[in-house]
Each structure stands twice: as structure tokens, then as C-alpha cells.
Amino acid sequence: MRRLFILSAALLSLSLPAHAESEVRQLAAKDNPHIQKAQEKAVEIAKSFTEQEIANLEVVKDGFGIIRSVRTTGKIVEKTVKQCGKDNPDMKDQMTSGFNDWQTGVMTVLAAKEKDMKAAINDGRFSKPKDVQSFLDLIDKAAQKADDNRSTGIKIISTPSSCEGLLKTMNGSAGKLEELLGAVAFPVAELKSRPAPRKAGGHE
């Protein structure tokens, strides 16, 4: 029982984006029903998955956390860029162009990694791939709830100076994010060994 508890707790923390790992206890204390459901799914997984499947799942979860964090960052940047363009019409074209360049590079790599992750889940390494995807979905909902709680009441700052700062940040961060995503690697499914053919006239 202790082993199951440790494994389920580890899976839950690994499934959250890096910035949210330290907030697991806070999330559990808030009105976030997805946390309890994710914990229950983690216990179920720990009971039915092999040690190798759990190890593979940890790798997938690390990648999932990075992918989700980058996608969330993209949504925040897009929202801020739109607000900058609305409040500073003379900067709209420049901000939009800068964001499009940023998005083209980052999101292209992101989409490729999401494809790799989907393949990692469904290529045979897991005996129950639907359980893996279900767990990911629950974690995503729990993390989204946490994001919503944090963003409540937060006003986007769209002064000319802050928007210029964002533009410079986009120019410098695209390459770093692409490098971060490029380093994400998912385990390759191992080929199952086949039993040796029986020799003619052999005995059990």
C-alpha cells in the first residue's frame, strides 16, 4: 500500500508543469475536483501498470509538463499582444508581426512534440494507453483550474514601455523555447522478445 501511495503521489507531481509542482498541496486545498480525480487515477495506474510502464509514464509526464507550459505561455503572450495593439494602435502592426514570427517557430516545434507524445502513448509501450491519456486530461484540467485561479483579477499591463519590453522578450525567447522543446525526448517502445523456435523432435 505504501508503494502505491508513493507512486501515485510521484505521478501526480510529475504530471504538473514545473511551476505547479510546488503548488500541489495548495491545489488540493482549493475547490479543484480534478485533483481528487487525478489522484484516484494515479492510484489505479500504480496498481495496474508494470514498473517499466510507470518509468515510461514519468518520462511522458515530464514532456507533457513542458509542452503544456509552453502552450500556456503562448496563450498569455497572444492575449497580451492583442491588448497592446488595442491600447496602442500605432504599435499594433509591429506587435502582431513579432508575435506571428514567435508563434511560427515555437508552435511548429510544439506541434511536432505533441505528435511525438501521442505516438509514445499509443505505440505499444503502455498496456492501457487510454488510461494514460485520461490521466493526462485530468492533470490538464487540474492545472487549467489552477491557472484560472491565479489569473482571476489580474489585469494585463499594456503601456507602451511594457509592450516594447514584450516585443524584445519575444525576439529573444523564441530560440530558447524551441531549444527547450527540442530537448524533450520520449522513450521508444522496446521490441517484445519472441520465444526461441522449438527444435524438431524436441521435448518439453
N, C-alpha and C positions, 0 to 999 in steps of 0.2 A: 504493500500500500504506500509506503514511504517513497519507493521508487517511482510509482505512478504520479505521486504529488510533485516530486522534483521535476519529472519530465514534462508534466503539463504546465507547470509554472515557467519552465525554461522555454517551452514552445510559445507560450503567450507573450513573454517579454521579447523574444526574438522576432515575433511577427509584427511588432510595432516599429514605426520609424525611429531612427536613432534618438531624435529629440523627445520622443514619447516614452522611451524605456524608463526614465526616471519618474514618470508620471503614472505608472501602473497602479500604485496604491491610491493616488488621488482620483483616478478614473473610477476605480472600484467603489469609492466612497460617494460618487455622484450618481445622479439619475441616468445611468447608461446601461440599459438592459442588454446591450450587445456584449458587454464584458462578461456577464454571467454565462451567456450562451457560448461565448468563445472558450471560457474555462471548461464548460461541460464538454465541448467538442475536443478540447485538448486532452482531457481525461480519457475520452473514448478512443482517441488516436493512440495515446500512450498504452492503452490496454491491447489494442489490436495490431499495431504496427511492429515490425521487427526492429532491432537495434539499427540495422543498416538503413531502413526506411526513415527512422527518426533522424539519423545523421544526415541523410539526404534532404529531409524536410527542413532541417536547420539551415542548410545552405540556401535552399529555395527561399526561406523566410528572410534571410539577410538580403538577398537580391530584391525580394518583394518590398522590403522596407525602404531601400534606396530608390527603387523605381517610383514608389508612391510618394516619397518626399520630393522628388524632382517634379513629378506631375503636379503636386500641390503647389510647389513654388511657381510653376508655370501659370497656374490659375491666379495666384496672387499678383504676379507681375502683370498679367494681362488686364486684370481689373484696375490696377494702379495706372497702367499706361492709358487706358480709356478715360480714367478720371483726370489724368494730366492733360489729355487732349481736350476734354470738355472745359476744364477750368483755365487752360492756356491755349487758346485756338492757334496762336502763332507757332506753337511747339508741336501741334498735332501730327503733322506730316513726318517730322523728324522722329518723334516718339514711335509712331506706327511703323516706320521703316526700320528703326532699330529693333523693335520687338519682333517684326517679321524675320529679320536676319537671325536673331537669337533663337526664335522658335524653329526655324528651318533646320538649323544644326542640331539643337538639343532634342527636339521632338523626333527627328529622324532616327537618332541613336536610341532614344527611349522606345520607340515603336519596335525596333529590332530586338531590343532586350525583352520586351513584353512577349514577343513571339517566341523567343528562346525559353522564357519561363513557362509558357503554355506547353511547349514541347516537352520540357523537363517534367511537367506534371503528368503528361499523358503518354509518354513513350515507353512505359512498361516498368519504370523503376518503382512505382507505387502499386500495391495490390488494390488499393481503393482510391483512385485519382479523384473521384467525386468528393470524397471526404476532405481531401487536401484543398480542393477549390472551395468547398463550403466553408472550411476553416479560414481561408484567406478572405472570403467575402465577409465573414463575421468580424474579422480583425479590421478590415477596411471600414466597415460600418462603425465599429467602436472608435477607431481613430478619427473618422469623419465627425462623429459626435463630439469628440474632444476638440477638434479644430473649430467646430461651430461654437462650442462653449468659450473658447479663447477669443474668437473673433467678435463675439457679442459686444456691442458698444464701442468697438474700435473704429475710429474714423481714418480714412485714407488721407495722408498728407500729400497735397498736390500743389505746393508752392513751386514757383519757377526753379528755385535752387534745389529743392528735393527731387524734382522731375529731372533736372540736369544730372543730379547725382545718380539717379536710377539709370539713366541712359549710359553713363560711364560704367556703372556696375554691370549692365547687360553686355557691354562690349568686352569687359574683362572676364565675366563669369562663364560665358558660353563654352569656351575651350575647357575650362576646369570641370564643368558639369559633364561635358562629353567624355572627358578623360575618366571621370568618376564612374560614369555608366559603362564605359568601355572596359573597365576593370572588373565589372560584375560577371562572374562565370558560374554556370550551373553544372552540376555533376552529370556526366554522361552515363546512361544506363549500361550496366555491365551485362555482357552476354551470359546467358544461363548455360552452365556446363551440361553437356549431354552424356548420358551413361555410355561407357565403352561397349562396343558391339560384342555380343557373345560369340565365342569361337564354336565352330561346328563340332558337335559331339561333346560339348562341354557339359558339365554337371552343375547343379545349383550349389 
